Every structure is written in C-alpha cells, then in structure tokens.
C-alpha cells in the first residue's frame, strides 16, 4: 500500500516562503509522476503542480507560475513544493498525490491520481 506523508505547512506572512515535502513509501517512487493539489475552505480541490516520473517535466496552474517550484528527489522518495511570494489566496490544505500509472509520459489528469496524503495546512496572513 502506498503511503504519502506531507510536512512543512504552517503560518506565514504574505510575501514569505514555505517548502512542503511529501515522503512516499510502498512502491518504487521513481517510476510515478507526482502532484500537489490544494483545497481552500468552501472551495473544490484544485491542481497546483505536477512533476513527471523522471523529473524532466513540470506543470503548474497559472496562479502559481513563477512563484512555486515542484521538484523531486528519487533517492529520498520525496517530492517538494517550494512556495515563494505567498499570497493570502494561497491559504489552503495542500495535498500530495501519486499517479496510478507507472512510467507515464508527462503528468496524469487529476482523476488518475490514485494515492493521496492526509494534507498539510498552509495559512498566509495579510
């Protein structure tokens, strides 16, 4: 069974930075694309960023382009989300997710992430 454990959330002032980490276990991490999603109070969960299994391709939602960076360390079975220039509208619970298909080219659509972490709260104060 795949397990994903997020860490690194917290309270930060607008303009500040946080780095989220997601540690994976239970299968060969390096063969699967990974993604980050977020859900703000009263809103649906939305895609934030994704990275291919090799790390050669990354994808971002428009609202975070230029501010957030997704990366992975396959030796540590960990995916990261570096968040800079944070805004109050970035406040949400952030979830790590793992692709259900091995060695996919690119990143999966949101419906094809099979495994999810428990989430970590990010709060940005104005």
N, C-alpha and C positions, 0 to 999 in steps of 0.2 A: 504494500500500500504506500502510495506517495504521500509524503508529509511536507508541507510548506510552512515555515515559521518566519513571520515578519518581525522586524525590530527597527528602532530608530525614529519612531514617531515622537511627537511632543508639541510643546507650545513655543512659538517663535514669533517675533515681531515682523511686520511687513518689511520686505526687503532683505530679510535674513535667509539662511540656508539650513537645510536638513539633508541627511543622507539616509535613505531607507535601505535595509538589507533583507533579503529573503533566502533563508537556508533551506535547501531541498534534500530530501532523503527518500530512499525506497526504490529508486531505479537509476539508470545511467543518465545523470543530469545533462551531460554534454550533448546528448542526441536530440534534445527537445527545445523548441522555442519557448520563451518565457514572456510574460506580460505583467504590466501593472494596470490596475483599474482603481477607481475611487467612487465613493458614494457619499454625497453630502446629505444632510438632513432634509427629508421631504423630496428628494430627487432620486432619479433612477441611477443605477450604477453606470459609469461611463469609462470607456477606454482612455488610458493615459499614454502608455508607451509599450512597445514590444521589441524584442531582440531575437534574431534568428538563432538556431542551434549553434552555429559556428561563431556568432558574434559579428559577422561581417555586414549584416543589415540591421538597421534600427528604424523604428517607426514611431511617430508622435502625433497626438492630437494637436490641432492648430493652436489651441490656447496655451500650450506649454512649450512650443518650439522655441529654441533659443534660450530657454530657462532651465529645462530639465534635461538630464542625460541618463540614459539607461546603459548599463554595462553588465558584463558577467565575468566571473572567474570560475572556469570549469574545474580547475584544480581544487577549489574550495566549495564546489557545488552551491554557489551563491550568485544571486543576481542583485544588482544595486539600482537605486534610483537617486541620483544626485539632483536636488531641487534647490535652485538659486533664485534670487529675486522673488521670493514668495509673496503672494498677494492674499488678502482675506478670502477671496473667492476660491483659493486652493484648499480651504478648510474642508476636510472630509476624512472618512475612514479609507485608508489605502490598502488594497488587496493585491497580493501576488498570485499569479495563476500560471499553470503549466499546460502546454499543448498536449493533446491526446495522441498526436501522430508523430512518429519518430522520423527524424531527418527531413522534415518538411522544408520545401524551398520557400523562404520568406517567413511570414507570420500568419497564424490562423485567424479566421474571423472570430469575433467574441464568443460565438456559440460553440466553438470547438476547443475551448479550454476545458479540460476535464478535471483539473485539480485546483483547489483554491486554499489560500491560507485563511487565518482567522481575522486578519486585518489589524492595522495599527492606526491610531488616531493622529492626525496632523491638524493642528489648530494655529491659524495665523491671525494675530491680533493687529488691528489698525492703529 
